[in-house]
Amino acid sequence: QVQVVDFGGGSVQAGGSLRLSCIISGRIRTIEAMGWYRQAPGKERELVASITSGGRTNYADSVKGRFTISRDIAQGSMSLQMSSLKPEDTAVYYCNLRMVTLGDFWGRGTQVTVSS
């Protein structure tokens, strides 16, 4: 089995910061990439940021310059540092693990609420 646990959400005022974390464990095989997705009420799930096994990062235009994704392979963890948060960042954030042979695994999600 593979476990993906995401946490760290909360409620903050606009302009504030939060740090999301994701821990992976279990039968981990070759990792292609890890990432954070989010889903706001009434909207589709969207990619926020991702990082490949080689360390290449990718960000949604809406978060560039405000969010930073990082990972610690040895610890089996990944983080998303979110700064200058906006009300439109309010969503449930999901950790995604993509393995070459086993496909996608998801965390249960963590709620981020940004008030104006």
Secondary structure, 3 states (H helix, E strand, C coil): CEEEEEECCEEEECCCCEEEEEEEEECCCCEEEEEEEEECCCCCCEEEEEEECCCCEEECCCCCCCEEEEEECCCCEEEEEECCCCHHHCEEEEEEEEECCCEEEECCCEEEEEEC
